[in-house]
Amino acid sequence: MLEDTRSVASLMDSTSSKIQQLQKAFAELESQRAVTLNLKWKELEEHFHGLERSLKRRFHELEDQEKEYETKTRKAQELLEKKKAAVEAKEKASLERLQKKRDSAVFAINSALDKYNKAPIADGSITDGTVQEEAEISPQVKAYPELLKLCKDMDSTGLHKFVSNNRKNLASLKEEIPLAFKAASNPATLVLDSLEGFYPIESSPPPSDGKKDANLLGMRRTCIMLMECLSILLSRLDGSSLAGVLSENVKRRAKTIAEGWNPLPESTLDMDACNGNSLEAHAFLQLLASFAIVKDFEEDELLKLIPMVSRRRQAAELCRSLGLSEKMPGVIEVVLNSGRHIDAVNLAFAFELTKQFPPVELLKSYLTEAKRSSSQDEFNERELTGVKAVVKCVEVHNLEEHYPVEPLQKRILELEKTKAEKKKATEPAKPQTKRPRGAQPRVTDNNNNKTGYGRVIIPERYPQYVYDNRPFLTGPIMAAQAHPPPPPPQTYTFSPAAAAHGNFYGNCYQYQAPPPPYFH
């Protein structure tokens, strides 16, 4: 900018010399002409001097504006620096206040845990098997302080009973049980003790209707939950602390229990295993994952169990904990071959395998099979269940853009209406009873309603989908359900050639050699 100013100034200074040169040129021209040009030259000279003065005045104005702009720019930069310094000072003060609050909160948590545990909290070490770590988990045990005493006393029976009685508050329990485990002399041993009775000695034959004891199911769910809480606690420990909790003695005991729990050597499979909802298989796999004894069992054997738990919400996390993520394509193939397309879609999303297993194509194929299988169903129950399951799956995985649910919802209404009509037509006419005397509440005559039906049948409510498609299973188990034998119930076993149970998956179907690639 300075160089441009100097250049303009030099050009203005040379204006006078240029005017003198022009005057000489006019003088020479005048000497060669008869007509004098003095008058005209004076006019031109006055004009050029006026231009010179105007340019100089404008030049000085621009110089003043430039100086004013530089002054404003300098002041703005100084103001910006002051504001920047003020903001940095405020940030520093805020960080100091937050640090003080954090230190106060940590001190309060440590004091509370010290009060509950009756012992000072160390820096994440194991002393005589007791988990003592700095309070990094929140919230502290406050909703269920009874848990601390039960864990400190190593009362596995009382802990099991307490959890079973408070299963309505599972979310809160799962937050506080890992904290309460720190009060135990050894949380891993406490959990192993709580597993006693998972397979109780049968004192009487099972019910003839095939239903399982509700108390037994609740007890098994509690066992699984306690093992999951132990895994949460162990995931927050460092290497040395983890080794102190999962000692070799603990692992050996867990391995012994797992060998007795292994569902594969059994000669029969229950319906839950065929539908991917087996509590027994889930508990076995959770035991291996929680106590880090996966390496003591064959991977191929574990892969055969995954289809038995594919419907359970913990299936994906179990597979990751067991180190089976790379084998999931083969597992999904097995699940698909058993007709459980919904489970396959859920696993495909969990392991990012949707390109290999397109969800929309699988869901459409599932509905086609459901409609075909429902042709022999008097109430179209299979198709109705299938359509509801697909709608739920589409909503869970946000597939509405690729698979609109409006036609499916209309189909649900049609099937429910048809079901209601067929059910009404098959119901026997009830004998009319004599009405008692006296004032009676008014009853609306359903024969006068606009639908034309004599009685309104309320369709079944939309059931919560839990990845189940058992109406599409076939084979000996479904045949047994269609024609149940008289009590005592018949035990369905596979052929002697398959006594080792190596040729059967969780879908109750026998597979042919060679086995799927993921078993190798």
C-alpha positions in Angstrom: 0.0 0.0 0.0 2.9 2.3 0.8 4.6 1.6 -2.5 1.3 2.4 -4.4 1.0 5.8 -2.5 4.6 6.7 -3.4 4.0 5.8 -7.1 0.9 8.0 -7.2 2.8 10.9 -5.6 5.7 10.7 -8.1 3.2 10.7 -11.0 1.6 13.8 -9.6 5.0 15.5 -9.3 5.7 14.9 -12.9 2.5 16.6 -14.0 4.2 20.1 -14.1 7.0 18.8 -16.4 4.4 17.3 -18.7 2.6 20.6 -18.9 5.8 22.4 -19.8 6.6 19.9 -22.6 3.1 20.4 -23.9 3.6 24.2 -23.9 6.7 23.8 -26.0 4.9 21.7 -28.4 2.2 24.3 -28.8 4.8 27.0 -29.3 6.4 25.1 -32.2 3.0 24.5 -33.7 2.1 28.2 -33.3 5.4 29.2 -35.1 4.3 27.2 -38.1 0.8 28.6 -38.3 -0.4 31.9 -39.1 -3.2 31.9 -36.5 -2.1 32.5 -33.0 -2.9 29.9 -30.3 -2.0 31.8 -27.2 -5.6 32.2 -26.1 -6.3 28.5 -26.5 -3.1 27.5 -24.7 -4.0 29.6 -21.7 -7.4 27.8 -21.5 -5.7 24.4 -21.7 -3.1 25.3 -19.2 -5.8 26.5 -16.7 -7.7 23.3 -17.3 -4.7 21.0 -16.6 -3.8 22.9 -13.5 -7.3 22.5 -12.2 -7.1 18.7 -12.8 -3.8 18.7 -10.9 -5.3 20.4 -7.9 -8.3 18.1 -7.9 -6.1 15.0 -8.0 -3.9 16.2 -5.2 -6.9 17.0 -3.0 -8.4 13.5 -3.6 -5.1 11.9 -3.0 -4.8 13.6 0.4 -8.3 12.5 1.3 -7.5 8.9 0.5 -4.3 9.2 2.7 -6.5 10.4 5.6 -9.0 7.6 5.2 -6.2 5.0 5.1 -4.7 6.3 8.3 -8.2 6.3 9.9 -8.8 2.7 8.8 -5.4 1.6 10.2 -6.3 3.2 13.5 -9.6 1.4 13.8 -8.1 -1.9 12.8 -5.4 -1.6 15.5 -8.1 -0.8 18.2 -10.2 -3.7 17.1 -7.3 -6.1 17.4 -6.5 -4.8 20.9 -10.1 -5.2 21.9 -10.2 -8.8 20.6 -7.0 -9.7 22.5 -8.6 -8.3 25.7 -11.8 -10.3 25.2 -9.8 -13.4 24.4 -7.8 -13.0 27.6 -11.0 -12.5 29.6 -12.6 -15.7 28.1 -9.5 -17.7 28.9 -9.5 -16.4 32.5 -13.2 -17.4 32.9 -12.5 -20.9 31.5 -9.6 -21.4 33.9 -11.8 -20.3 36.8 -14.6 -22.6 35.7 -12.3 -25.6 35.4 -10.9 -24.9 38.9 -14.5 -24.8 40.3 -15.4 -28.0 38.5 -12.2 -29.7 39.8 -13.1 -28.7 43.4 -16.6 -30.0 43.0 -15.3 -33.3 41.5 -12.8 -33.7 44.4 -15.7 -33.1 46.9 -17.9 -35.6 45.1 -15.2 -38.3 45.1 -14.5 -37.6 48.7 -18.2 -38.0 49.6 -18.5 -41.2 47.6 -15.3 -42.6 49.3 -16.7 -41.7 52.7 -20.0 -43.4 52.0 -18.4 -46.6 50.7 -16.1 -46.6 53.7 -19.1 -46.3 55.9 -20.9 -49.2 54.2 -17.9 -51.5 53.7 -16.4 -50.8 57.2 -13.0 -50.6 55.5 -10.9 -48.0 53.6 -11.1 -48.1 49.9 -7.7 -48.9 48.3 -6.5 -48.2 44.8 -8.1 -51.1 42.9 -6.3 -53.9 44.7 -7.4 -57.3 45.9 -6.9 -58.1 49.6 -7.7 -61.6 50.7 -10.1 -61.9 47.7 -12.1 -58.8 48.6 -12.7 -56.3 45.7 -11.6 -52.9 46.9 -11.4 -50.2 44.3 -11.7 -46.5 44.1 -15.3 -45.4 43.7 -15.7 -44.9 40.0 -19.1 -46.5 39.6 -22.3 -44.6 40.2 -24.8 -44.5 41.7 -23.7 -45.9 45.1 -25.7 -48.6 46.7 -28.7 -46.7 48.1 -31.9 -48.2 46.7 -31.1 -51.6 48.1 -28.7 -51.3 51.0 -29.6 -54.9 52.1 -27.5 -56.1 49.2 -24.3 -54.9 50.9 -25.0 -57.0 54.0 -25.9 -60.1 52.0 -22.8 -59.8 49.9 -20.5 -59.1 52.9 -22.0 -62.2 54.7 -21.5 -64.3 51.5 -25.2 -65.3 51.9 -25.8 -66.7 48.5 -29.2 -68.1 49.4 -30.4 -64.8 50.8 -29.0 -62.9 47.8 -30.8 -65.2 45.4 -34.0 -64.8 47.3 -33.7 -61.1 47.5 -33.1 -60.7 43.8 -36.0 -63.0 43.0 -38.3 -61.0 45.2 -37.3 -57.7 43.6 -37.3 -58.8 39.9 -39.8 -56.0 39.1 -36.9 -53.5 39.5 -34.3 -55.2 37.3 -32.8 -52.0 36.0 -32.0 -50.7 39.5 -30.8 -54.1 40.7 -28.4 -54.4 37.8 -26.9 -51.0 38.7 -26.4 -51.8 42.4 -25.5 -55.5 42.5 -22.0 -55.0 40.9 -21.4 -52.3 43.5 -22.6 -54.6 46.3 -20.3 -57.4 45.1 -17.3 -55.4 46.2 -18.3 -56.0 49.9 -18.0 -59.8 49.4 -14.9 -61.6 50.4 -14.9 -63.1 46.9 -17.8 -62.1 44.5 -17.0 -64.9 42.0 -17.3 -67.6 44.8 -20.6 -65.9 45.9 -22.0 -66.2 42.4 -20.9 -69.8 42.1 -22.6 -70.6 45.4 -25.8 -68.9 44.1 -25.9 -71.3 41.1 -26.7 -74.2 43.3 -30.1 -75.7 42.5 -30.1 -74.6 38.8 -30.7 -78.3 38.0 -32.5 -79.5 41.1 -33.0 -83.2 41.8 -36.5 -84.0 40.5 -38.7 -85.2 43.3 -41.7 -85.6 41.1 -42.3 -86.1 37.4 -42.8 -82.9 35.3 -46.4 -81.7 34.6 -48.2 -83.7 31.9 -49.0 -80.5 29.9 -45.3 -79.9 29.3 -45.2 -76.6 31.2 -42.2 -75.9 33.2 -42.3 -74.9 36.9 -42.5 -71.1 37.1 -40.4 -71.0 40.3 -37.7 -73.0 38.5 -37.7 -70.6 35.6 -37.5 -67.6 37.9 -34.6 -69.1 39.8 -32.7 -69.8 36.5 -33.3 -66.2 35.3 -31.9 -65.0 38.6 -28.8 -67.1 38.2 -28.2 -65.7 34.7 -28.6 -62.1 36.1 -26.1 -62.6 38.9 -23.5 -63.9 36.4 -24.2 -60.9 34.1 -23.6 -58.6 37.1 -20.4 -60.3 37.9 -19.2 -59.7 34.4 -20.0 -56.0 34.8 -17.9 -55.9 37.9 -15.0 -57.8 36.4 -15.0 -55.5 33.3 -14.1 -52.6 35.6 -11.1 -54.2 37.3 -7.5 -54.0 36.2 -5.4 -57.1 35.3 -4.1 -57.8 38.8 -7.5 -57.3 40.5 -9.2 -59.6 37.9 -6.7 -62.3 38.5 -7.4 -62.1 42.3 -11.1 -62.6 41.8 -11.0 -65.3 39.1 -8.4 -67.5 40.7 -7.5 -70.9 39.4 -9.6 -72.6 42.1 -12.6 -70.5 41.1 -12.1 -71.3 37.4 -11.8 -75.0 38.1 -15.0 -75.0 40.1 -16.8 -73.1 37.3 -15.5 -75.6 34.8 -16.9 -78.5 36.8 -20.3 -76.8 37.0 -20.2 -76.1 33.2 -19.4 -79.7 32.4 -22.6 -80.7 34.3 -24.6 -78.0 32.6 -23.6 -78.6 29.0 -26.9 -79.0 27.1 -25.4 -80.8 24.1 -24.9 -84.3 25.5 -28.6 -84.5 26.4 -30.6 -86.9 24.2 -33.6 -84.5 23.9 -34.2 -80.9 23.2 -37.1 -78.9 24.6 -39.3 -76.5 22.7 -37.4 -73.4 23.9 -34.2 -74.7 22.5 -35.9 -75.3 19.1 -37.2 -71.7 19.2 -33.9 -70.1 20.1 -35.1 -69.2 23.7 -33.3 -71.8 25.8 -32.5 -70.7 29.4 -30.3 -73.7 29.9 -28.1 -72.9 26.9 -28.0 -69.3 27.8 -26.9 -70.0 31.4 -24.2 -72.4 30.1 -22.8 -69.8 27.7 -23.0 -67.0 30.3 -21.1 -69.2 32.8 -18.3 -69.7 30.3 -18.2 -66.0 29.5 -18.4 -64.7 33.1 -15.7 -67.0 34.5 -13.4 -66.8 31.4 -13.3 -70.6 30.8 -14.2 -70.5 27.1 -10.9 -72.0 26.1 -11.7 -75.2 28.0 -14.5 -76.1 25.5 -14.5 -76.8 21.8 -15.6 -73.8 19.7 -17.6 -76.0 17.3 -19.7 -77.2 20.3 -20.3 -73.7 21.4 -21.4 -72.7 17.9 -24.1 -75.4 18.0 -25.6 -73.7 21.1 -25.9 -70.2 19.6 -29.0 -71.0 17.5 -30.6 -72.2 20.8 -30.3 -68.7 22.2 -30.7 -66.6 19.0 -34.1 -65.2 20.1 -32.8 -63.9 23.5 -31.8 -60.3 23.7 -28.3 -61.1 25.1 -27.4 -63.4 22.2 -25.2 -60.9 20.3 -23.3 -59.8 23.5 -22.8 -63.4 24.4 -21.3 -64.2 21.0 -18.9 -61.3 21.4 -17.9 -62.3 24.9 -17.2 -65.8 23.7 -15.1 -64.6 20.8 -17.4 -66.0 18.2 -18.0 -62.8 16.2 -16.1 -64.0 13.1 -18.3 -67.2 13.0 -21.6 -65.3 12.9 -22.2 -65.7 9.1 -22.4 -69.5 9.6 -24.6 -69.1 12.7 -27.0 -66.9 10.8 -27.2 -69.4 8.0 -28.2 -72.1 10.5 -30.8 -69.8 12.0 -32.2 -69.1 8.5 -32.4 -72.8 7.6 -34.5 -73.4 10.7 -37.0 -70.8 9.5 -36.2 -68.1 12.1 -35.7 -65.2 9.7 -36.5 -62.5 12.3 -33.7 -63.8 14.5 -31.4 -63.8 11.5 -32.2 -60.2 10.7 -31.5 -59.1 14.3 -28.1 -60.9 14.3 -27.3 -59.4 10.9 -27.8 -55.9 12.3 -25.9 -56.7 15.5 -22.8 -57.8 13.6 -23.1 -55.5 10.6 -23.8 -58.3 8.1 -26.8 -56.7 6.4 -25.1 -56.7 3.0 -24.5 -60.4 3.2 -28.0 -61.0 4.6 -30.4 -58.3 3.2 -33.0 -57.6 5.9 -35.9 -56.7 3.5 -35.4 -59.8 1.4 -35.3 -62.0 4.4 -38.5 -60.5 5.9 -40.4 -60.8 2.6 -39.3 -64.4 2.3 -40.4 -65.0 5.9 -43.9 -63.6 5.1 -44.2 -65.7 2.0 -43.5 -68.8 3.9 -45.8 -67.8 6.7 -48.7 -67.2 4.3 -48.0 -70.6 2.6 -47.9 -72.4 5.9 -51.0 -70.7 7.1 -53.1 -72.1 4.3 -53.8 -75.2 6.4 -54.5 -73.1 9.5 -58.1 -72.6 10.3 -57.6 -69.1 11.8 -54.6 -68.0 9.7 -52.8 -67.8 13.0 -49.3 -68.4 11.5 -49.6 -65.6 9.0 -51.0 -63.2 11.5 -48.2 -63.9 14.0 -45.7 -63.6 11.1 -47.0 -60.2 9.9 -46.9 -58.8 13.4 -43.4 -60.0 13.9 -42.2 -58.4 10.6 -43.9 -55.0 11.5 -42.1 -55.0 14.9 -38.8 -55.9 13.3 -39.1 -53.1 10.6 -39.9 -50.6 13.3 -37.0 -51.7 15.6 -34.4 -51.4 12.8 -35.9 -48.3 11.1 -36.6 -50.1 7.8 -39.8 -48.2 7.0 -38.2 -46.4 4.1 -37.3 -49.7 2.4 -40.3 -51.7 3.6 -43.4 -49.7 4.3 -45.6 -51.1 7.1 -48.9 -49.6 6.1 -49.9 -52.5 3.8 -48.7 -54.9 6.6 -50.9 -53.2 9.2 -53.9 -53.4 6.9 -53.2 -57.1 6.5 -53.2 -57.5 10.3 -56.6 -55.9 10.5 -57.9 -58.2 7.8 -56.6 -61.3 9.4 -57.9 -60.4 12.8 -61.3 -59.7 11.4 -61.3 -63.0 9.6 -60.2 -64.8 12.7 -62.9 -63.2 14.7 -65.6 -64.2 12.2 -64.3 -67.8 12.0 -64.1 -68.1 15.7 -67.6 -66.9 16.1 -68.9 -69.3 13.5 -67.3 -72.3 15.2 -68.5 -71.5 18.7 -71.5 -73.6 19.9 -74.7 -71.8 20.7 -75.0 -71.2 24.4 -78.3 -72.2 26.1 -80.3 -69.3 27.2 -80.8 -69.1 31.0 -83.9 -67.9 32.7 -83.6 -64.2 33.6 -84.3 -63.5 37.3 -87.0 -61.1 38.3 -86.4 -57.6 39.4 -84.6 -54.7 37.9 -81.7 -55.7 35.7 -79.0 -53.7 34.0 -79.8 -52.8 30.4 -78.0 -54.9 27.9 -77.4 -53.6 24.4 -78.7 -56.0 21.7 -75.7 -56.8 19.6 -77.9 -58.1 16.8 -78.8 -54.5 16.0 -75.3 -53.3 15.6 -74.2 -52.0 12.2 -71.7 -54.7 11.6 -74.3 -57.4 11.2 -72.6 -59.8 13.6 -74.5 -61.3 16.5 -71.6 -60.8 18.9 -68.6 -58.6 18.7 -65.3 -60.5 19.1 -62.4 -58.4 20.3 -59.3 -59.4 18.4 -56.3 -60.5 20.4 -54.0 -57.7 21.5 -50.8 -57.1 19.6 -48.3 -59.3 21.5 -44.9 -58.1 22.4 -42.5 -59.7 19.9 -39.6 -61.5 21.4 -38.0 -62.9 18.3 -40.3 -65.9 18.2 -41.7 -67.8 15.2 -42.4 -71.2 16.7 -45.7 -71.7 14.7 -43.5 -72.4 11.7 -41.5 -75.3 13.2 -42.2 -78.8 12.0 -40.8 -82.1 13.0 -41.3 -84.5 15.9 -41.8 -81.8 18.5 -44.5 -80.0 16.7 -46.1 -83.4 15.9 -46.0 -84.2 19.6 -47.8 -80.9 20.3 -50.5 -81.6 17.7 -51.2 -85.1 19.2 -50.0 -85.2 22.8 -49.6 -88.7 24.2 -51.4 -89.7 27.3 -49.6 -89.2 30.6 -46.9 -90.0 31.6 -45.5 -87.8 28.8 -43.5 -89.6 26.1 -39.8 -88.6 25.9 -38.8 -87.8 22.3 -35.4 -89.1 21.5 -33.3 -89.1 18.4 -32.0 -92.2 16.7 -29.1 -94.1 18.2 -27.0 -93.0 15.4 -27.2 -89.5 16.7 -26.9 -90.4 20.3 -23.8 -88.2 20.5 -26.1 -85.3 19.5 -23.4 -84.0 17.2 -25.6 -84.1 14.1 -28.4 -81.8 15.4 -28.7 -78.1 15.7 -31.0 -76.0 18.0 -33.8 -76.3 15.4 -34.3 -80.0 16.0 -33.4 -80.8 12.4 -30.7 -83.3 11.4 -28.1 -81.9 9.1 -26.3 -83.8 6.4 -22.5 -84.0 5.9 -20.5 -82.1 5.2 -21.2 -79.7 8.1 -21.5 -76.0 7.6 -18.1 -74.2 7.1 -18.2 -72.4 10.5 -18.0 -75.6 12.4 -14.4 -76.0 11.3 
